[in-house]
Amino acid sequence: MKTKLTLLLLVAAINISQPNVTRAQVDVQDSLALVDLYNSTDGPNWYQHNNWLSGRVASWYGISIGGHRVLKIALQNNNLKGVIPPSLGNLTNLNYLLLQHNQLSSSVPPELGNLKTLKGLSLSDNQLTGNIPSSLGNLNGLYFYRLDLSNNQLTGSIPPELGNLTHLSSLYLNNNQLTGSIPPELGNLTNLSGLYLNNNQLSGSIPPELGNLTRLSVLYLNNNQLSGSILTELGNLTHLHHLYLNNNQLSGSILPELGKLAKLEFLDLGSNQLTGSIPSKLGKLANLYYLNLNNNQLSGRISSSLGNLKVWGLRLDSNQLSGSIPPELGNIYFIRRLDLSHNRLTGSIPTSLRNLPYLHNLKLNNNRLKGSIPSSLGNLINLRDLYLSYNHLTGNIPSTFGNLKKLRVLRVGFNNLSGTAPSFLTGLPELQMLGLVHNHYTFDGMEELVEHPFDTLRYWRQKKIPVHQNNNTLSVYAGGTLINNTYKWFKDGVLYNTITGDSTLQVTESGAYNVEVTNAIATELILLSDTVIFNTLIATQQNDVAVNTSDKNNFSVYPNPAKTTTTLAFNETGNCIIQLTDVSGRVLQTKKVVANKGGNMLQLNVSNYAKGVYWITIVNAKNESRSIKLEKE
């Protein structure tokens, strides 16, 4: 009683402290409610509290007065800490209560349901707990347009009484911990343009009554636990611009009726349990900017009609889509993100993707694509991230990728790429991550890549390299700088010999031989070979054939040793392939000839080769091969 009397005296003093008292006075009940607000929310530590409890009420920071009554409280982002006093329910002429972006705690007072003239209530971005009072359903004033309780810690269910707010235009309950189902009574809010229920724990199905909200332009139901199917009634929301249903447990198919939402700009159905095919009618959404259908169980082919879209983002990843990539996707001129990864797509990468000059992110990884990487992808000069890993791609990375000066991530691992590792990629100034693992690369080009300061370079586990056997000489080609290579030969699984700089191994014992090759610079890659079986008897027989230049060998070589050229004379007639290799098995020359016994000869120029041992091999049309050792002087 003493405190109440003190407050009354304070309010009286404030109201008579200025001239024109009659016109300046504020309703005592309103003044007391404001003093309660100041005291319960640590008023002295507000960011702004000009004139509070000192000057006229009309001069208090954030307060608007009309007809001796408080009409507006605007104290958003002002470091209010504490609880909302129930006495604010006495401000029966209040139009706006804006307390968002503070540190208010405890529950929302049910007494706020007394504010029948309220037009806007925003308590968002605080630390409010407890249930949403059902009394807020009484705020059905003619002009009440906004209710915002988002970004708090509110629990319980959504009161069906909120369906009484028939003049409400925006309802924000997102980012709380609300449970239960969506009340069908919300379908009564026929003036609603924005409904935000996302990021809660709501369950059950989407009520068909939401199809009555024909003025709705924004519907956010994402990040809940909603189940059931996508209702045909949503096709009635022809003014809808944003539809977010992602991250729920929705099942069934994507309804073609969504193709009637001609004003739709954002459609996100990702991370549900949707099945069936992608409706071709979605390709008619001419105003769509973003389409996300990822992480569902969609199957069938990608409709070519999606090439009619003008989206900047298209995500179809993590489904069960099959067939080839429609070349029509190359018509989505302004697209910045295209993600078709983690599907079952086959065929080749369409060259039409070269027509997407604004593309930043292209993900085609984890499919069954084959063929080579199109060199035309080098036209995508704005590309930042390119993911092609986990496919069946062959060939090598095109040299045109040297044009991708903005590329940051390139992942091509788990394919069948071969040739020299793309050391030219060191010239890309923005490239931070390069993934080459599980391909058919050797140390060729790899040393240059390792010495470049990439943030991340992954290149281990390449395909096994073949062992070349010429009589009792075994060798492999591992690439790189030979002096950096160490060859560990194993016989029957036991280390047999270690050689640096030269892979050649002369063997005299029968057994199963294989080799492991390491490189002093590219230390994370160990090249493993296949295994060959060496038999001393067979090797002796082969050696006899190799040195014998009779008719059984189908060709002869002279002079041998040779300094500049050597001549092959054929002892059989027919098509054949001639190869000159070094002792490591590397092919130096390949020629195709039509041999004519005793009628033609072939000269090989060996003048540019170092002194040593080489092998000349002829393979006939029956795929039979014979070899002769050539010594270079």
Rosetta blueprint (number, residue, H / E / L):
1 M L
2 K H
3 T H
4 K H
5 L H
6 T H
7 L H
8 L H
9 L H
10 L H
11 V H
12 A H
13 A H
14 I H
15 N H
16 I L
17 S L
18 Q L
19 P L
20 N L
21 V H
22 T H
23 R H
24 A H
25 Q L
26 V L
27 D L
28 V H
29 Q H
30 D H
31 S H
32 L H
33 A H
34 L H
35 V H
36 D H
37 L H
38 Y H
39 N H
40 S H
41 T L
42 D L
43 G H
44 P H
45 N H
46 W L
47 Y L
48 Q L
49 H L
50 N L
51 N L
52 W L
53 L L
54 S L
55 G L
56 R L
57 V H
58 A H
59 S H
60 W L
61 Y L
62 G L
63 I E
64 S E
65 I E
66 G E
67 G L
68 H L
69 R E
70 V E
71 L E
72 K E
73 I E
74 A E
75 L L
76 Q L
77 N L
78 N L
79 N L
80 L L
81 K E
82 G E
83 V E
84 I L
85 P L
86 P H
87 S H
88 L H
89 G H
90 N H
91 L L
92 T L
93 N L
94 L L
95 N L
96 Y E
97 L E
98 L E
99 L L
100 Q L
101 H L
102 N L
103 Q E
104 L E
105 S E
106 S L
107 S L
108 V L
109 P L
110 P H
111 E H
112 L H
113 G H
114 N H
115 L L
116 K L
117 T L
118 L L
119 K L
120 G E
121 L E
122 S E
123 L L
124 S L
125 D L
126 N L
127 Q L
128 L L
129 T L
130 G L
131 N L
132 I L
133 P L
134 S H
135 S H
136 L H
137 G H
138 N H
139 L L
140 N L
141 G L
142 L L
143 Y L
144 F L
145 Y L
146 R E
147 L E
148 D E
149 L L
150 S L
151 N L
152 N L
153 Q L
154 L L
155 T L
156 G L
157 S L
158 I L
159 P L
160 P H
161 E H
162 L H
163 G H
164 N H
165 L L
166 T L
167 H L
168 L L
169 S L
170 S E
171 L E
172 Y E
173 L L
174 N L
175 N L
176 N L
177 Q L
178 L L
179 T L
180 G L
181 S L
182 I L
183 P L
184 P H
185 E H
186 L H
187 G H
188 N H
189 L L
190 T L
191 N L
192 L L
193 S L
194 G E
195 L E
196 Y E
197 L L
198 N L
199 N L
200 N L
201 Q L
202 L L
203 S E
204 G E
205 S L
206 I L
207 P L
208 P H
209 E H
210 L H
211 G H
212 N H
213 L L
214 T L
215 R L
216 L L
217 S L
218 V E
219 L E
220 Y E
221 L L
222 N L
223 N L
224 N L
225 Q E
226 L E
227 S L
228 G L
229 S E
230 I L
231 L L
232 T H
233 E H
234 L H
235 G H
236 N H
237 L L
238 T L
239 H L
240 L L
241 H L
242 H E
243 L E
244 Y E
245 L L
246 N L
247 N L
248 N L
249 Q L
250 L L
251 S E
252 G E
253 S E
254 I L
255 L L
256 P H
257 E H
258 L H
259 G H
260 K H
261 L L
262 A L
263 K L
264 L L
265 E L
266 F E
267 L E
268 D E
269 L L
270 G L
271 S L
272 N L
273 Q E
274 L E
275 T E
276 G E
277 S L
278 I L
279 P L
280 S H
281 K H
282 L H
283 G H
284 K H
285 L L
286 A L
287 N L
288 L L
289 Y L
290 Y E
291 L E
292 N E
293 L L
294 N L
295 N L
296 N L
297 Q E
298 L E
299 S E
300 G E
301 R E
302 I L
303 S L
304 S H
305 S H
306 L H
307 G H
308 N H
309 L L
310 K L
311 V L
312 W L
313 G E
314 L E
315 R E
316 L L
317 D L
318 S L
319 N L
320 Q E
321 L E
322 S E
323 G E
324 S L
325 I L
326 P L
327 P H
328 E H
329 L H
330 G H
331 N H
332 I L
333 Y L
334 F L
335 I L
336 R L
337 R E
338 L E
339 D E
340 L L
341 S L
342 H L
343 N L
344 R E
345 L E
346 T L
347 G L
348 S L
349 I L
350 P L
351 T H
352 S H
353 L H
354 R H
355 N H
356 L L
357 P L
358 Y L
359 L L
360 H L
361 N E
362 L E
363 K E
364 L L
365 N L
366 N L
367 N L
368 R L
369 L L
370 K E
371 G E
372 S E
373 I L
374 P L
375 S H
376 S H
377 L H
378 G H
379 N H
380 L L
381 I L
382 N L
383 L L
384 R L
385 D E
386 L E
387 Y E
388 L L
389 S L
390 Y L
391 N L
392 H E
393 L E
394 T E
395 G L
396 N L
397 I L
398 P L
399 S H
400 T H
401 F H
402 G H
403 N H
404 L L
405 K L
406 K L
407 L L
408 R L
409 V E
410 L E
411 R E
412 V L
413 G L
414 F L
415 N L
416 N L
417 L L
418 S L
419 G L
420 T L
421 A L
422 P L
423 S H
424 F H
425 L H
426 T H
427 G H
428 L L
429 P L
430 E L
431 L L
432 Q L
433 M E
434 L E
435 G E
436 L L
437 V L
438 H L
439 N L
440 H L
441 Y L
442 T L
443 F L
444 D L
445 G L
446 M H
447 E H
448 E H
449 L H
450 V H
451 E L
452 H L
453 P L
454 F L
455 D L
456 T E
457 L E
458 R E
459 Y L
460 W L
461 R L
462 Q L
463 K L
464 K L
465 I E
466 P L
467 V E
468 H E
469 Q E
470 N E
471 N L
472 N L
473 T E
474 L E
475 S E
476 V E
477 Y L
478 A L
479 G L
480 G L
481 T L
482 L H
483 I H
484 N H
485 N E
486 T E
487 Y E
488 K E
489 W E
490 F E
491 K E
492 D L
493 G L
494 V E
495 L E
496 Y E
497 N E
498 T E
499 I E
500 T E
501 G L
502 D L
503 S L
504 T L
505 L E
506 Q E
507 V L
508 T L
509 E L
510 S L
511 G E
512 A E
513 Y E
514 N E
515 V E
516 E E
517 V E
518 T E
519 N E
520 A L
521 I L
522 A L
523 T L
524 E L
525 L L
526 I L
527 L E
528 L E
529 S E
530 D L
531 T L
532 V E
533 I E
534 F E
535 N L
536 T H
537 L H
538 I H
539 A H
540 T H
541 Q H
542 Q H
543 N H
544 D H
545 V H
546 A H
547 V H
548 N L
549 T L
550 S L
551 D H
552 K H
553 N H
554 N L
555 F E
556 S E
557 V E
558 Y E
559 P L
560 N L
561 P L
562 A E
563 K L
564 T L
565 T E
566 T E
567 T E
568 L E
569 A E
570 F E
571 N L
572 E L
573 T L
574 G E
575 N E
576 C E
577 I E
578 I E
579 Q E
580 L E
581 T E
582 D E
583 V L
584 S L
585 G L
586 R L
587 V E
588 L E
589 Q E
590 T E
591 K E
592 K E
593 V E
594 V E
595 A E
596 N L
597 K L
598 G L
599 G L
600 N L
601 M E
602 L E
603 Q E
604 L E
605 N E
606 V L
607 S L
608 N L
609 Y L
610 A L
611 K L
612 G E
613 V E
614 Y E
615 W E
616 I E
617 T E
618 I E
619 V E
620 N E
621 A L
622 K L
623 N L
624 E L
625 S E
626 R E
627 S E
628 I E
629 K E
630 L E
631 E E
632 K E
633 E L
